[in-house]
């Protein structure tokens, strides 16, 4: 039950935290560089790297159906470059 409460709180507060960090980063770049375009580009790159770090829902749903290999599988260890089949 506690895990559900924690997940709900993290889902609720994560966008706010990311937004605050991006705004503060933009303001810091704006003050340091005095160039709004460069500050905006730096903030955009930061947002893109944050999005890449968190991934997207589409990628995580594909990962669930990705092929899996077992370390104890004789073919996985003896055949270099072998791709195991899906475990469906």
Rosetta silent file (secondary structure, phi, psi, omega in degrees, C-alpha in Angstrom):
SEQUENCE: XXXXXXXXXXXXXXXXXXXXXXXXXXXXXXXXXXXXXXXXXXXXXXXXXXXXXXXXXXXXXXXXXXXXXXXXXXXXXXXXXXXXXXXX
SCORE:     score description
SCORE:     0.000 S_00000001
   1 L     0.000  -38.544 -179.361    0.000    0.000    0.000 S_00000001
   2 H   -65.138  -34.976  179.747    2.838    2.383    0.813 S_00000001
   3 H   -63.024  -37.350  178.589    4.381    1.845   -2.630 S_00000001
   4 H   -66.723  -39.598  177.920    1.176    3.016   -4.304 S_00000001
   5 H   -64.885  -42.574  179.194    1.139    6.159   -2.158 S_00000001
   6 H   -64.165  -44.586  179.487    4.784    6.863   -2.976 S_00000001
   7 H   -62.496  -41.693  178.787    4.217    6.292   -6.698 S_00000001
   8 H   -62.741  -42.666  179.479    1.193    8.598   -6.682 S_00000001
   9 H   -67.009  -41.046  178.528    3.171   11.333   -4.909 S_00000001
  10 H   -66.030  -41.197  177.817    6.145   10.944   -7.274 S_00000001
  11 H   -62.541  -33.207 -178.249    3.873   11.021  -10.333 S_00000001
  12 H   -76.944  -40.040 -172.095    2.260   14.173   -8.980 S_00000001
  13 H   -94.797  -17.774 -177.345    5.417   16.072   -8.010 S_00000001
  14 H   -59.500  -47.780  179.078    7.939   15.037  -10.693 S_00000001
  15 H   -61.200  -35.614  178.442    6.674   17.431  -13.412 S_00000001
  16 H   -65.034  -44.794 -179.836    6.683   20.309  -10.917 S_00000001
  17 H   -63.807  -44.475  178.934   10.275   19.587   -9.854 S_00000001
  18 H   -62.392  -41.565  178.469   11.448   19.293  -13.454 S_00000001
  19 H   -62.217  -43.766  179.445    9.692   22.554  -14.322 S_00000001
  20 H   -63.975  -43.206  179.303   11.281   24.421  -11.419 S_00000001
  21 H   -62.913  -41.185  179.107   14.744   23.108  -12.314 S_00000001
  22 H   -65.952  -42.011  179.291   14.291   24.145  -15.962 S_00000001
  23 H   -64.941  -45.047  178.633   13.092   27.645  -15.041 S_00000001
  24 H   -64.218  -38.271  176.570   15.960   28.146  -12.600 S_00000001
  25 H   -63.658  -41.217  177.556   18.433   26.854  -15.190 S_00000001
  26 H   -62.570  -45.585 -179.834   17.042   29.256  -17.777 S_00000001
  27 H   -63.712  -40.320  178.303   17.299   32.194  -15.359 S_00000001
  28 H   -63.591  -44.984  177.333   20.854   31.265  -14.408 S_00000001
  29 H   -64.504  -37.928  179.787   21.906   31.011  -18.061 S_00000001
  30 H   -64.556  -42.586  179.113   20.130   34.276  -18.840 S_00000001
  31 H   -69.657  -42.847 -176.011   21.934   36.109  -16.046 S_00000001
  32 H   -70.963  -41.210 -173.710   25.321   34.524  -16.773 S_00000001
  33 H  -100.196  -20.841 -177.099   25.286   34.853  -20.554 S_00000001
  34 L    54.409   37.046  178.670   22.893   37.791  -21.086 S_00000001
  35 L  -136.929  102.231 -176.070   21.716   36.088  -24.256 S_00000001
  36 H   -60.764  -35.846 -178.870   18.058   34.966  -24.215 S_00000001
  37 H   -66.149  -44.770  179.599   18.390   32.787  -27.316 S_00000001
  38 H   -66.951  -37.772  177.116   21.332   30.827  -25.945 S_00000001
  39 H   -63.926  -40.911  178.847   19.574   30.484  -22.571 S_00000001
  40 H   -66.666  -41.157  177.993   16.456   29.166  -24.316 S_00000001
  41 H   -65.138  -40.740  177.622   18.507   26.702  -26.385 S_00000001
  42 H   -63.308  -39.277  177.749   20.341   25.506  -23.283 S_00000001
  43 H   -67.666  -38.632  178.915   17.031   24.971  -21.512 S_00000001
  44 H   -64.954  -42.480  178.019   15.641   23.087  -24.510 S_00000001
  45 H   -64.055  -39.876  177.817   18.685   20.781  -24.589 S_00000001
  46 H   -63.723  -40.699  177.675   18.313   20.204  -20.859 S_00000001
  47 H   -64.358  -40.975  179.593   14.641   19.315  -21.335 S_00000001
  48 H   -65.975  -39.397  179.293   15.494   16.901  -24.143 S_00000001
  49 H   -70.003  -34.158  175.804   18.165   15.167  -22.059 S_00000001
  50 H   -65.848  -42.919  178.385   15.747   14.884  -19.134 S_00000001
  51 H   -63.260  -38.225  178.466   13.121   13.366  -21.427 S_00000001
  52 H   -68.209  -36.312  179.520   15.696   10.906  -22.770 S_00000001
  53 H   -67.832  -38.251  179.584   16.737    9.940  -19.248 S_00000001
  54 H   -80.892  -22.854 -178.447   13.168    9.251  -18.185 S_00000001
  55 L    74.662  178.980  178.571   12.264    7.565  -21.464 S_00000001
  56 L  -118.239  162.672 -179.864    8.802    7.438  -22.892 S_00000001
  57 H   -63.988  -35.099 -179.150    5.857    5.201  -22.124 S_00000001
  58 H   -62.097  -42.668 -179.667    5.974    3.779  -25.648 S_00000001
  59 H   -67.286  -39.455 -178.011    9.527    2.511  -25.197 S_00000001
  60 H   -70.042  -30.052  178.263    8.792    0.924  -21.843 S_00000001
  61 H   -74.545  -30.932  175.639    5.783   -0.933  -23.229 S_00000001
  62 H   -70.895  -34.284 -178.937    7.911   -2.288  -26.079 S_00000001
  63 H   -63.238  -31.481 -178.694   10.573   -3.368  -23.610 S_00000001
  64 H   -65.678  -29.860 -178.815    8.061   -5.619  -21.858 S_00000001
  65 L  -102.654   12.671 -179.433    7.619   -7.706  -25.010 S_00000001
  66 L   -71.563  154.575  177.985   11.297   -7.678  -25.995 S_00000001
  67 L   -62.421  146.303  179.464   13.114  -10.977  -26.433 S_00000001
  68 L  -122.679  149.119  177.026   14.754  -12.314  -23.315 S_00000001
  69 L  -122.415  143.729  176.198   17.800  -14.506  -22.846 S_00000001
  70 L  -100.681  136.924 -179.540   18.607  -16.651  -19.901 S_00000001
  71 L   -65.731  -23.949 -179.377   22.218  -16.726  -18.746 S_00000001
  72 L   -87.537   -0.675  179.348   21.903  -20.453  -18.193 S_00000001
  73 L   -70.766  126.763 -177.890   20.804  -21.054  -21.782 S_00000001
  74 H   -64.884  -34.621 -179.911   23.483  -23.102  -23.574 S_00000001
  75 H   -70.547  -35.446 -178.413   22.834  -21.381  -26.915 S_00000001
  76 H   -64.844  -36.780 -176.830   23.095  -17.910  -25.390 S_00000001
  77 H   -88.181  -25.463 -173.893   26.549  -18.554  -23.990 S_00000001
  78 H   -95.977  -17.715 -177.392   27.986  -20.712  -26.806 S_00000001
  79 L  -109.926  109.464  179.414   26.816  -18.796  -29.886 S_00000001
  80 L   -67.316  137.959  177.905   28.338  -15.326  -30.294 S_00000001
  81 L    74.652    8.653 -178.874   25.885  -12.736  -31.541 S_00000001
  82 L   -73.778  134.643  174.771   22.924  -15.077  -31.016 S_00000001
  83 L  -104.190  123.342  179.658   19.578  -13.411  -30.414 S_00000001
  84 L   -72.930  154.475  179.551   17.235  -15.406  -28.244 S_00000001
  85 L   -81.005  165.697 -179.283   13.637  -15.771  -29.284 S_00000001
  86 L   -65.248  148.592 -177.013   10.740  -14.125  -27.514 S_00000001
  87 L   -95.708   32.647 -179.182    9.471  -15.830  -24.358 S_00000001
  88 L   -74.941    0.000    0.000    5.784  -15.605  -25.317 S_00000001
